[in-house]
Amino acid sequence: MPVQTTDAAALQAYLDTAVALAREVGPAFTDGFRRTGRFAASSAFAAEAKLGNEADCVTAVDRYIEEQLFARLRKVYPTHRFVGEETTAESGDDYAVTDDPTWVVDPVDGTNNFVHHLPYTGISIGLAINREPVVGVVYLPVLDELYTAARGLGAHLNGAPLPIVRPPALTSPTALSQCSLIAEHGSARSAAVLESRLGSFKRLLLDKEHGGACLQNLRVMGSAAYDLTLVARGAADMYWECGPHAWDFAAGAVILREAGGALFDGAGWWGADVPEHERRPRPFDMWRRKLLAIRHIPDLPGKPGSGRALQKQLAAELLAVVQDVPYPPDGRH
């Protein structure tokens, strides 16, 4: 029987727990980033190729923080389920996705940034209930940025409501050519995957005279959680990616939605046999590993719902020129 959606008081309690734990492990994260304290320069830090993939890596900091977070969460919520990047990715745990409350954690999102001393990296703690993300905390200790959200309770950055940048200071785009897009190249480096991704990037950037979308700019930041916070705060218009896992999306998805943003499935239509009349943006499912996020767009004066309609329009424009990259979903459904 599905778990009933929790009330505001319960969600606030979950959020308070996640914030306290993120703050608690923040110093260890910073130590690892700066190679100080318990992670002072030594072989113990050891950035390793993850599962034999030289384009991806894991460190002792990833493992330490995930262990600390899960140990503390299990004491508070012994009946809850837990999905983490390191325990799941490294053990090959074939976990079941259920309606039960499930903590979904990435201890160091943007590990490549972390290893190379780029501060756009942080701790992502999400809670899913009924398979949907309902609580999210993304903490960037090096930048001292704490993003928090729970369903129906709004989203905040260090206590200030999101989005930080909002119209009229930031104008609302009405076409893809007016948008700033964040995307990632991912760690899968096969010829087929790269050809698909680069083809999508080319069509997004190409001028309209040659059949492209003439996107205003494309950014690669190196962290899915950070990407979503940038869209939530209004510093980017869109974020699109195929391939990351639930632990990359769970917290940021709540923050983005509570900041007035919209989330859609990120499977593109370019080269697909989807009929034109069926090409509508589909709802986001964090377990499917494909996401398109669009920032808050306000309604036009006297036209309720026009902001949401414009978000869907922009989503459709983007999905028409990007190609889907097939990935198996996370977990067993």
Buried (B, 14 or more C-beta within 10 A) or exposed (E): EEEEEBEEEBBBBBBBBBBEBBBEBBEBBBBBBEEEEBBEEEEEBEBEEBEEEEEBBBBBBBBBBBBBBBEBBEEEBEEBBBBBBBBBBBEEEEBEBBBBBBBBBBBBBBBBBBBEEBBBBBBBBBBBBBBBBBBBBBBBBBEEBBBBBBBEBBBBBEEEEBBBBBEEEBEBBEEBBBBBBBBBBBBBEEEEBBEBBEBBBEBBBBEEEEEBBBBBEBBEBBBBBBBBBBBBBBBBBBBBBBBBBBBBBBBBBBBBBBBBBBBBBBBBBBEEEBEEEEEEBBEBBBBBBBBBBBBBBEBEEEEEEBBBEBBBBBBBBBBBBBBBBEBEBBBEE
